[in-house]
Amino acid sequence: LFLFSVYFLGFFSEYSEAVPGLPTSYAAILRIKSGSSSLASFNSKNRPRLSSPSLGNVPSPGWRGAAQHYHSPTNLYHFSETFKHDESVDYGPVFVQEPDDVIFPTDSEEKKVSLNCQARGNPTPTYRWLRNGTEIDIESDYRFNLIEGSLIINNPSEMKDSGQYQCLTTNMFGSILSREAVLQFAYLGNFSGRTRSAVSVREGQGVVLMCSPPLHSPEIIYSWVFNEFPSFVAEDSRRFISQETGNLYISKVQTSDVGSYICLVKNTVTNARVLSPPTPLTLRNDGVMGEYEPKIEVHFPYTVTAARGTTVKMECFALGNPVPTISWRKVNGHNPSKARLRKSQAVLEIPNVQLEDAGMYECKAENSRGRNVFRGQLQVYTYPHWVEKLNDSQLDSGDQLRWECKATGKPRPTYRWLKNGGPLWPQSRIEMANGVLMIHSVNLSDAGMYQCLAENKYGTIYASAELKILASAPTFPLNQMRKTIIITKGQEVVIECKPQASPKPTITWKKGDKALKENKRITILPHGSLRILNASKSDEGRYLCQGVNVFGSAEIIATVSVKEPTRIELTPKKIELTVGESIVLSCKALHDSTLDVTFYWTLNGQPIDFEKEGGHFESIKAQASSADLMIRNILLMHAGRYGCRVQTAADTVSDETELLVRGPPGPPGVVIVEEITDTTATLSWSPGADNHSPISLYNLQARSPFSLGWQTVKTVPDVISGDMESAMAVELNPWVEYEFRVVATNKIGTGDPSAPSRVIRTNEAVPKTPPANVSGRSGRRHELVIAWEPVSEEFQNGEGFGYIVAFRPNGTRGWKEKMVTSSDASKFIYRDESVPPLTPFEVKVGVYNNKGDGPFSPIVVICSAEG
């Protein structure tokens, strides 16, 4: 061992200067494991760096705790950690916070900009910053400070500092690059002080007053002052201020428009405001402008691009006399329902724009002299969005790496890869296509931090992952170190042997002190575990598994014990019961006397919860090798497969019995109304569950607004036998809304009703019920007052229901008839100056509806009013 250590150290010192990426400046400890251990330590110098054209020198992946990368004449190995602190795990940098876009007001009192960046990692990462792809030399410019990972810029200058910034964070495992953050400056210049010329137009003519805004960043808001501040120009169908150009448009000038106009602009970030010099507007004295067709002066671009989820505003305004009307439409489609028209329809606003809102939009301006049309295309794009990101990977040297990242977006994103912050290019072992990175036969030089970039022309997103290349001596988890396996004769047993090691160890097995020989029953599986088929007493004993690789070895021991198989008896085998009865199921186990047994009861494969079953179930254990299940007051829901499972340390056996429960029928299926007349309805249904007792008959029930709940109705046939699935309800009232349901009955009882049918109304018919209690009432002189009880809506039999009042003086022949159109009417007054007081009349009251006239009430004699 000592000579091997000296040789290895000599080899290492010979190669350490010549190998790029070899971590240095650390003490490493080499553990050589072969029965005993020897330790050798060494130091390395001149920590090398990997170069990147755009990023400068980036440290290579390297030291991880006490783990180190080593060279051997044939391969690269990554030694497992010799010492690992319990309170920490070593890993490469991961962003906690990435920089955001910043808009800095040039007149800010703060006088500094902060771009935030924070990453976690162990060891703690360090930070560098890039501006427009070039590393910032923070130490050479006093204006820059680095506080933890954040970049502070003092006295920022638009000329020097505007641009795209990225944070590069590094520890000894590699580097990752943040997303791009844009720093821009907000300012608002002053208008030119040059006097603006007067604009002179005819009355009725359109005019455009130019704002010509000063230099600014970012967006500004435009408004116009008329004559003096704060008298602002109000926008209406005749006047419009474009927030794209800032110009004021007056479609048809009136005498009231004459005056001085000042453009006011406001910066959306700084809230600074500046006023333009005034522009006088005067009227010419050479006549009034005649009518002319619309001329569209303001319109949205021919192609409008917008990000999904934002608000789109499209402008359209025209000059014309008379003042034009603006309208909008989406060509080959409907305007989005969420779209709103603003500023007298001059602005179409679409909030939360989606991909389906894209298309051709048309703005039309028209007046009595003609019309003008403009069309433009709205295109909706989406930023890239991750569908599938990367996961950290640990691979053995020589394995294949396959990483795939997927993103959606419109346009469809393309992909780039970075390693330790610098571009990754295809090589003989490295393939990149459509977001998939493959590295064949990885080695230690491939370890590090990787990033996948998905980008379209509107944005870029980053996903990061760490690649570890492993090399370690075999070790076993504690729960595998020593175990006892109890099985029964004839069973299959698998003794696990899966040591953690890199590279993959060689596995050998022993039974007792002798090497294990494989045969048809005993085989060593590809992953190292041992499988024994059809076990017998001869397979009992002590088994040892050993895993060996170049870094050491480890072993586990398992003891196998073979028992007689357990058998089970469950009685009775099949049971039929009626709702409300009780039963006891008995389960007996015949098992090896050295083993304890446990009983479990199931219903339809699910464990029975004895506490939640309402007292219907009780488990009774009379002796160690048997158990009973008592089921009391059985319900329909208790039917099914009852299982008894017996479990020992060696095996598990189970058996099932079928329990049928007879009970009242279940609810029939949906009731369908197939045919309707004025007094009948033909119904059909599907039978429900008979619950193991045939259905003997069905009852048909109906409900209407005039019934007290559900009532049994007469049917044809009169008795509906259990094999029927349709019948006719008869003696229904015309023009009444009904619901129907069906109830099934068998020998055990009547079940629950079906769900109600849809509500139907019977057909109209001529009314058949005249009003009752026709009589007279007191009234004024010369009046005949006839009263009756109104006919209930249930018996009106149709729409247009009313009354026919017939009367004649006693002893005469012809009837005089009057129509009363109100269905709620209860009296009629006949007035005749020639009728003497107390003249007797014969009276009857009939009914009618849209279908025809119905019967009259019996004739009664009443008298006209007293004198």
MIZALUM-88041 format. One record per residue (C-alpha): residue in one letter; x, y, z. Coordinates in pm, whole numbers, padded with zeros to 5 digits, always signed. Layout:
aXYZ ...
//
This chain:
l+00000+00000+00000 f+00280+00241+00087 l+00458+00178-00246 f+00129+00221-00433 s+00071+00555-00257 v+00420+00680-00347 y+00372+00573-00710 f+00035+00742-00731 l+00165+01068-00581 g+00458+01068-00821 f+00228+01013-01114 f-00005+01285-00994 s+00274+01543-00955 e+00404+01455-01302 y+00068+01518-01466 s-00080+01794-01251 e+00087+02082-01439 a-00021+01962-01784 v-00389+01884-01732 p-00638+02167-01799 g-00917+02196-01547 l-00737+01997-01273 p-00836+02155-00939 t-00542+02279-00739 s-00449+02470-00422 y-00630+02217-00204 a-00513+01932+00014 a-00676+01607-00088 i-00691+01279+00094 l-00678+00950-00090 r-00841+00653+00084 i-00730+00311-00045 k-00952+00041+00094 s-00835-00321+00099 g-00889-00479+00435 s-00714-00182+00604 s-00673+00179+00497 s-00371+00395+00430 l-00375+00771+00397 a-00156+00983+00175 s-00186+01361+00140 f-00052+01600-00119 n-00084+01962-00238 s-00122+02107-00586 k-00034+02451-00718 n-00117+02706-00987 r-00497+02676-00996 p-00580+02679-01370 r-00875+02859-01530 l-01088+02783-01836 s-01107+03056-02097 s-01424+03189-02258 p-01415+03443-02542 s-01703+03646-02404 l-01672+03593-02032 g-01300+03609-01964 n-01155+03345-01734 v-01410+03121-01567 p-01303+02877-01294 s-01340+02515-01393 p-01557+02275-01190 g-01347+02137-00912 w-01323+02072-00539 r-01639+01948-00369 g-01594+01910+00011 a-01303+01670+00037 a-01381+01526-00308 q-01129+01590-00586 h-01076+01515-00953 y-00782+01289-01038 h-00601+01163-01346 s-00493+00806-01397 p-00314+00669-01704 t-00637+00522-01840 n-00931+00723-01704 l-01056+01013-01494 y-01203+00948-01151 h-01396+01171-00915 f-01317+01050-00563 s-01607+01025-00320 e-01608+01257-00022 t-01371+01146+00250 f-01506+01396+00500 k-01853+01548+00468 h-01994+01796+00715 d-02330+01688+00854 e-02471+02042+00843 s-02405+02106+00473 v-02417+01950+00129 d-02187+02077-00143 y-02348+02195-00465 g-02307+02443-00748 p-02469+02790-00762 v-02847+02831-00792 f-03009+03172-00842 v-03236+03296-00563 q-03282+03638-00723 e-03196+03758-01073 p-03172+04120-01186 d-03484+04297-01317 d-03518+04572-01577 v-03458+04917-01426 i-03574+05259-01547 f-03369+05528-01370 p-03496+05890-01366 t-03208+06125-01452 d-03340+06382-01203 s-03356+06128-00918 e-03219+06241-00582 e-03098+05884-00513 k-02807+05917-00758 k-02748+05543-00769 v-02885+05232-00939 s-02908+04887-00780 l-02918+04568-00990 n-02997+04277-00759 c-02845+03930-00782 q-02840+03657-00518 a-02744+03290-00545 r-02707+03003-00302 g-02443+02735-00324 n-02185+02556-00113 p-01916+02686-00106 t-02069+03036-00113 p-02066+03168-00472 t-01882+03477-00590 y-02020+03727-00842 r-01917+03916-01155 w-02124+04135-01387 l-02142+04176-01765 r-02266+04476-01960 n-02365+04409-02320 g-02172+04079-02302 t-01845+04229-02169 e-01729+04184-01811 i-01733+04501-01598 d-01403+04578-01426 i-01559+04682-01097 e-01228+04752-00923 s-01108+05003-01182 d-01417+05231-01170 y-01496+05397-00837 r-01861+05435-00945 f-01918+05057-00913 n-01973+04868-00589 l-02052+04501-00533 i-02262+04438-00221 e-02297+04061-00179 g-02411+03981-00536 s-02583+04311-00623 l-02423+04571-00849 i-02447+04934-00730 i-02381+05209-00988 n-02315+05551-00833 n-02386+05868-01035 p-02517+05662-01328 s-02482+05809-01676 e-02701+05726-01975 m-02404+05752-02209 k-02185+05515-02005 d-02425+05285-01826 s-02740+05214-02031 g-02751+04864-02176 q-02809+04498-02093 y-02668+04356-01768 q-02612+03996-01658 c-02491+03851-01330 l-02236+03566-01342 t-02212+03366-01020 t-01941+03108-00956 n-01821+02857-00704 m-01574+02573-00744 f-01834+02357-00920 g-01896+02601-01204 s-02074+02916-01312 i-02424+03017-01422 l-02540+03329-01603 s-02851+03525-01509 r-03116+03653-01745 e-03058+03989-01913 a-03177+04303-01732 v-03206+04629-01924 l-03101+04957-01761 q-03254+05260-01929 f-03282+05621-01820 a-03600+05823-01785 y-03589+06190-01882 l-03793+06460-02051 g-03629+06740-02246 n-03768+07089-02315 f-03954+07201-02624 s-03772+07420-02869 g-03829+07783-02769 r-03883+07886-03130 t-04213+08071-03186 r-04467+07858-03369 s-04645+07999-03675 a-05018+08056-03671 v-05234+07799-03845 s-05514+07957-04054 v-05802+07751-04191 r-06154+07801-04321 e-06453+07733-04101 g-06563+07372-04161 q-06216+07264-04271 g-06016+06997-04078 v-05684+07080-03915 v-05387+06902-03752 l-05184+07087-03485 m-04838+06933-03446 c-04696+06871-03098 s-04333+06791-03202 p-04239+06656-02856 p-03891+06699-02706 l-03645+06413-02655 h-03774+06173-02386 s-03754+05824-02238 p-03960+05614-02191 e-04322+05685-02299 i-04499+06018-02251 i-04865+06118-02223 y-05002+06399-02440 s-05269+06660-02367 w-05344+07007-02507 v-05417+07337-02332 f-05658+07583-02494 n-05568+07952-02447 e-05443+07925-02087 f-05360+07661-01825 p-05550+07465-01692 s-05814+07487-01964 f-05764+07153-02144 v-05900+07055-02485 a-06185+06808-02432 e-06182+06516-02675 d-06508+06429-02854 s-06621+06308-03195 r-06477+06633-03347 r-06146+06660-03157 f-05887+06389-03094 i-05540+06377-02932 s-05326+06091-03059 q-05116+05924-02789 e-04891+05793-03068 t-04801+06121-03240 g-04912+06372-02976 n-05086+06579-03244 l-05427+06743-03198 y-05678+06666-03475 i-05994+06872-03532 s-06212+06712-03796 k-06423+07025-03862 v-06312+07367-03731 q-06573+07596-03571 t-06548+07961-03472 s-06526+07849-03106 d-06196+07672-03188 v-06014+07998-03261 g-05744+08059-03001 s-05402+07954-02879 y-05306+07584-02843 i-05024+07449-02622 c-04905+07085-02621 l-04840+06948-02271 v-04636+06628-02232 k-04588+06422-01914 n-04324+06155-01853 t-04489+05835-01723 v-04195+05754-01491 t-04073+06090-01358 n-04413+06269-01383 a-04220+06571-01517 r-04426+06802-01743 v-04326+07056-02008 l-04532+07291-02225 s-04474+07374-02590 p-04478+07729-02729 p-04837+07827-02827 t-04971+07759-03175 p-05239+08019-03274 l-05538+07890-03472 t-05725+08152-03681 l-06006+08148-03938 r-05956+08266-04292 n-06201+08525-04425 d-06231+08387-04779 g-06544+08178-04719 v-06665+07863-04547 m-06539+07515-04637 g-06802+07304-04812 e-06883+06943-04724 y-06625+06677-04815 e-06576+06306-04759 p-06374+06170-04460 k-05997+06161-04474 i-05834+05925-04218 e-05544+06122-04066 v-05473+05894-03766 h-05449+05520-03797 f-05272+05229-03631 p-04971+05067-03807 y-05024+04820-04090 t-04883+04555-03850 v-04947+04582-03475 t-04753+04342-03252 a-04854+04283-02891 a-04758+04042-02613 r-05028+03805-02492 g-05194+03937-02177 t-05123+04305-02248 t-05372+04575-02350 v-05377+04679-02716 k-05494+05028-02820 m-05550+05105-03189 e-05625+05465-03297 c-05835+05583-03592 f-05954+05941-03654 a-06063+06124-03968 l-06111+06482-04085 g-06433+06556-04270 n-06740+06776-04308 p-06986+06674-04166 v-06791+06526-03871 p-06726+06159-03962 t-06846+05865-03756 i-06585+05597-03671 s-06670+05224-03660 w-06456+04911-03616 r-06477+04548-03719 k-06257+04240-03724 v-06235+04117-04082 n-06343+03752-04114 g-06463+03735-03756 h-06633+03911-03468 n-06484+04184-03252 p-06359+04033-02922 s-06639+04058-02665 k-06397+04219-02418 a-06303+04497-02666 r-06399+04853-02567 l-06437+05168-02777 r-06286+05484-02627 k-06276+05854-02720 s-06596+05862-02928 q-06495+05533-03095 a-06160+05670-03213 v-05969+05411-03004 l-06028+05033-03006 e-05898+04888-02678 i-05853+04510-02632 p-05751+04418-02274 n-05573+04089-02190 v-05515+04016-02559 q-05493+03645-02651 l-05377+03452-02958 e-05735+03419-03086 d-05768+03801-03092 a-05505+03824-03370 g-05625+03907-03720 m-05711+04185-03963 y-05894+04483-03814 e-06075+04751-04011 c-06150+05111-03915 k-06418+05289-04117 a-06486+05667-04118 e-06805+05785-04290 n-07030+06087-04328 s-07300+06192-04573 r-07037+06271-04840 g-06869+05929-04841 r-06650+05696-04643 n-06287+05594-04600 v-06144+05263-04472 f-05810+05154-04320 r-05702+04796-04246 g-05413+04662-04039 q-05298+04329-03896 l-05283+04255-03521 q-05018+03995-03440 v-05003+03848-03087 y-04678+03699-02965 t-04586+03510-02647 y-04261+03506-02456 p-04089+03169-02419 h-04229+02964-02129 w-04082+02644-01987 v-04272+02320-02037 e-03984+02098-01925 k-03673+02215-01738 l-03345+02046-01652 n-03273+01835-01344 d-02936+01793-01175 s-02767+01468-01278 q-02511+01237-01120 l-02342+00998-01361 d-02067+00744-01345 s-01768+00808-01565 g-01842+00651-01904 d-02220+00688-01880 q-02425+00883-02135 l-02590+01216-02046 r-02921+01313-02207 w-03084+01641-02106 e-03391+01785-02274 c-03550+02123-02220 k-03880+02222-02381 a-04040+02564-02408 t-04345+02710-02578 g-04374+03052-02736 k-04477+03237-03049 p-04265+03246-03259 r-04145+02897-03160 p-03829+02927-02945 t-03484+02809-03048 y-03231+02669-02800 r-02871+02738-02698 w-02655+02574-02432 l-02402+02721-02190 k-02147+02545-01976 n-02014+02743-01680 g-02154+03063-01833 g-01985+03023-02173 p-02123+02885-02501 l-02122+02506-02543 w-02035+02390-02893 p-02091+02050-03060 q-01794+01812-03050 s-01731+01449-03131 r-01896+01340-02802 i-02138+01634-02767 e-02459+01662-02971 m-02718+01942-02950 a-03047+01948-03142 n-03397+02086-03070 g-03334+02143-02701 v-03170+01802-02645 l-02810+01781-02519 m-02633+01445-02539 i-02280+01377-02413 h-02150+01030-02489 s-01916+00855-02245 v-01891+01137-01990 n-01568+01201-01800 l-01461+01443-01528 s-01402+01726-01776 d-01778+01728-01841 a-01868+01804-01477 g-01997+02156-01415 m-02293+02390-01441 y-02504+02378-01759 q-02776+02613-01881 c-03035+02575-02154 l-03154+02900-02316 a-03489+02911-02498 e-03534+03229-02700 n-03744+03398-02961 k-03713+03756-03081 y-03916+03880-02784 g-03727+03723-02496 t-03493+03460-02352 i-03541+03226-02054 y-03274+03028-01870 a-03281+02684-01705 s-02984+02555-01503 a-02863+02215-01386 e-02548+02064-01238 l-02368+01758-01374 k-02169+01551-01123 i-01934+01275-01232 l-01907+01016-00956 a-01626+00787-00839 s-01642+00604-00503 a-01578+00274-00321 p-01881+00046-00266 t-02103+00118+00035 f-02433-00034+00150 p-02728+00140+00316 l-02758+00048+00685 n-03091-00130+00630 q-02919-00377+00394 m-02619-00456+00611 r-02763-00758+00802 k-03109-00904+00762 t-03310-01220+00824 i-03542-01341+00547 i-03825-01583+00636 i-04007-01753+00344 t-04219-02063+00288 k-04146-02370+00079 g-04192-02321-00294 q-04168-01942-00276 e-03933-01721-00469 v-03690-01507-00268 v-03474-01216-00384 i-03187-01106-00157 e-03101-00747-00248 c-02739-00652-00306 k-02717-00302-00453 p-02404-00126-00327 q-02358+00240-00407 a-02033+00274-00602 s-01875+00435-00901 p-01769+00279-01125 k-02014-00011-01102 p-01873-00280-00873 t-01824-00653-00940 i-02064-00864-00731 t-01981-01209-00581 w-02193-01431-00353 k-02109-01696-00090 k-02326-01941+00103 g-02153-02009+00431 d-01783-02012+00346 k-01819-02145-00010 a-01866-01958-00336 l-02226-01982-00452 k-02282-02182-00769 e-02562-02071-01002 n-02811-02325-01144 k-03165-02327-01280 r-03309-02227-00944 i-03036-01995-00813 t-02923-01699-01026 i-02744-01367-00972 l-02951-01092-01135 p-02789-00826-01360 h-02805-00560-01085 g-02634-00796-00834 s-02923-00932-00626 l-02964-01306-00570 r-03283-01488-00677 i-03385-01835-00548 l-03683-02009-00712 n-03899-02282-00551 a-03722-02254-00215 s-03671-02566+00001 k-03516-02650+00340 s-03180-02700+00167 d-03173-02326+00086 e-03165-02226+00453 g-02841-02067+00569 r-02614-01761+00575 y-02552-01570+00249 l-02277-01309+00193 c-02267-01055-00096 q-01948-00861-00172 g-01913-00562-00405 v-01566-00466-00534 n-01432-00187-00757 v-01091-00017-00794 f-01153+00196-00483 g-01245-00078-00236 s-01505-00333-00132 a-01805-00381+00098 e-02024-00674+00197 i-02364-00762+00345 i-02495-01075+00518 a-02848-01224+00497 t-02989-01527+00679 v-03261-01729+00501 s-03516-01944+00694 v-03767-02168+00506 k-04107-02252+00670 e-04413-02462+00585 p-04672-02257+00382 t-04982-02123+00556 r-05332-02243+00450 i-05667-02074+00509 e-06033-02185+00547 l-06311-01925+00507 t-06675-02033+00565 p-06948-02015+00449 k-06848-01995+00081 k-07154-01820-00066 i-07437-01652+00123 e-07773-01500+00025 l-07942-01277+00285 t-08231-01035+00307 v-08194-00676+00429 g-08200-00670+00810 e-08061-01022+00866 s-07723-01103+01029 i-07436-01345+00951 v-07102-01466+01098 l-06805-01536+00865 s-06539-01771+01009 c-06169-01765+00905 k-05920-02035+01022 a-05542-02049+00955 l-05324-02362+00941 h-04965-02239+00983 d-04612-02312+01103 s-04626-02320+01484 t-04318-02098+01515 l-04490-01810+01338 d-04744-01562+01469 v-05049-01486+01251 t-05247-01165+01196 f-05598-01153+01042 y-05732-00874+00816 w-06089-00843+00680 t-06175-00669+00353 l-06489-00578+00158 n-06445-00557-00221 g-06069-00541-00171 q-06080-00246+00076 p-05999-00285+00449 i-06310-00279+00672 d-06304+00017+00910 f-06484-00125+01211 e-06515+00215+01384 k-06682+00388+01088 e-06935+00122+00985 g-07214+00223+01225 g-07196-00092+01439 h-07277-00328+01151 f-06936-00502+01167 e-06754-00662+01460 s-06429-00863+01455 i-06427-01156+01698 k-06104-01349+01768 a-06188-01667+01962 q-05839-01828+01945 a-05490-01755+01809 s-05541-01939+01477 s-05894-01823+01385 a-06105-01508+01359 d-06477-01435+01295 l-06653-01142+01128 m-07001-01060+01262 i-07229-00858+01025 r-07545-00731+01199 n-07864-00580+01048 i-07727-00610+00696 l-07792-00340+00433 l-07787-00348+00053 m-07456-00162+00060 h-07298-00454+00250 a-07325-00690-00049 g-06998-00786-00218 r-06679-00990-00187 y-06562-01045+00171 g-06197-01139+00208 c-05994-01279+00493 r-05617-01223+00471 v-05378-01409+00699 q-05026-01269+00734 t-04718-01425+00890 a-04354-01324+00882 a-04308-01578+00600 d-04612-01541+00375 t-04955-01394+00320 v-05259-01595+00206 s-05618-01487+00150 d-05960-01618+00049 e-06294-01459-00048 t-06664-01536-00016 e-06954-01375-00205 l-07240-01217-00007 l-07566-01142-00192 v-07821-00913-00021 r-08184-00919-00130 g-08378-00597-00080 p-08638-00362-00227 p-08567-00258-00588 g-08340+00030-00671 p-08479+00342-00842 p-08580+00290-01209 g-08387+00473-01478 v-08471+00810-01632 v-08841+00854-01715 i-08894+00970-02076 v-09217+01135-02193 e-09276+01000-02544 e-09624+01122-02642 i-09862+01385-02499 t-10232+01454-02556 d-10471+01677-02363 t-10544+01410-02101 t-10274+01142-02147 a-09896+01102-02145 t-09710+00793-02269 l-09403+00724-02055 s-09107+00485-02072 w-08825+00402-01833 s-08545+00155-01780 p-08558-00093-01492 g-08339-00034-01187 a-08156-00298-00986 d-08388-00574-00864 n-08152-00641-00570 h-08182-01018-00616 s-08566-01026-00594 p-08758-00986-00923 i-08966-00668-00967 s-09337-00752-00946 l-09502-00421-01040 y-09449-00053-01105 n-09644+00250-00981 l-09667+00570-01185 q-09677+00900-00993 a-09732+01257-01108 r-09692+01604-00960 s-09838+01936-01079 p-09859+02288-00935 f-10212+02200-00818 s-10136+01870-00642 l-10024+01811-00286 g-09691+01646-00365 w-09668+01324-00565 q-09994+01140-00640 t-10046+00796-00798 v-10215+00838-01138 k-10445+00607-01330 t-10271+00417-01607 v-10332+00199-01907 p-10287-00086-01835 d-10436-00050-01492 v-10166-00276-01337 i-09808-00231-01464 s-09625-00561-01425 g-09256-00583-01342 d-09152-00685-01694 m-09301-00370-01852 e-09099-00060-01934 s-09373+00177-02059 a-09730+00279-01974 m-09983+00557-02037 a-10094+00799-01767 v-10465+00888-01821 e-10732+01127-01686 l-10485+01416-01675 n-10609+01773-01694 p-10546+01962-02020 w-10297+02249-02027 v-10135+02159-01691 e-09761+02114-01622 y-09674+01766-01494 e-09367+01578-01375 f-09369+01198-01363 r-09174+00935-01173 v-09182+00555-01141 v-09162+00340-00825 a-09075-00033-00836 t-09195-00302-00593 n-09080-00660-00531 k-09161-00925-00265 i-08939-00751-00011 g-09082-00403-00046 t-09110-00083-00245 g-08790+00088-00349 d-08691+00449-00398 p-08857+00642-00684 s-08683+00728-01008 a-08561+01080-01077 p-08845+01305-01202 s-08904+01333-01575 r-08872+01667-01749 v-09166+01902-01693 i-09428+01871-01970 r-09757+02047-02033 t-10059+01855-02162 n-10227+01983-02477 e-10508+02240-02481 a-10875+02137-02495 v-11218+02296-02482 p-11301+02376-02116 k-11539+02129-01951 t-11599+02287-01612 p-11851+02577-01587 p-11833+02822-01297 a-12016+02729-00978 n-12257+02918-00751 v-12399+03160-01007 s-12604+03420-00810 g-12709+03781-00796 r-12558+04069-00602 s-12693+04404-00490 g-12629+04694-00723 r-12756+05035-00831 r-13091+05122-00991 h-13140+04968-01337 e-12841+04724-01282 l-12841+04347-01302 v-12536+04214-01106 i-12441+03853-01188 a-12172+03678-00972 w-12000+03338-00981 e-11702+03146-00846 p-11408+03168-01096 v-11288+02845-01256 s-10950+02730-01116 e-10654+02754-01353 e-10628+02373-01326 f-10958+02338-01521 q-10923+02624-01772 n-10775+02376-02026 g-10590+02633-02239 e-10496+02989-02317 g-10749+03266-02388 f-10983+03149-02111 g-11290+03363-02036 y-11661+03360-01949 i-11986+03391-02151 v-12263+03555-01942 a-12614+03482-02083 f-12936+03635-01941 r-13296+03711-02041 p-13604+03855-01863 n-13809+03578-01709 g-14062+03432-01957 t-13891+03562-02274 r-13724+03347-02544 g-13395+03499-02673 w-13074+03503-02464 k-12851+03808-02448 e-12477+03708-02420 k-12176+03907-02300 m-11804+03801-02314 v-11586+03846-02003 t-11220+03799-02111 s-11057+03792-01769 s-11005+03441-01633 d-11007+03583-01277 a-11341+03769-01320 s-11613+03680-01066 k-11903+03911-01164 f-12067+04098-01450 i-12290+04411-01429 y-12562+04468-01692 r-12716+04816-01694 d-13041+04905-01877 e-13246+05222-01796 s-13561+05051-01923 v-13544+04767-01675 p-13779+04824-01380 p-13649+04747-01030 l-13669+04388-00907 t-13725+04247-01256 p-13659+03869-01250 f-13400+03734-01500 e-13294+03386-01602 v-12911+03372-01588 k-12641+03117-01683 v-12260+03154-01716 g-12049+02952-01961 v-11677+02918-02031 y-11454+02933-02340 n-11086+02935-02444 n-10890+02942-02769 k-11005+02588-02848 g-11378+02667-02828 d-11682+02715-02604 g-11747+02497-02304 p-12064+02420-02105 f-12292+02666-01923 s-12382+02650-01557 p-12741+02555-01460 i-12998+02839-01510 v-13079+03046-01201 v-13331+03331-01156 i-13209+03656-01006 c-13357+04006-00989 s-13234+04343-01097 a-13160+04603-00828 e-13426+04766-00612 g-13559+05113-00674 
//
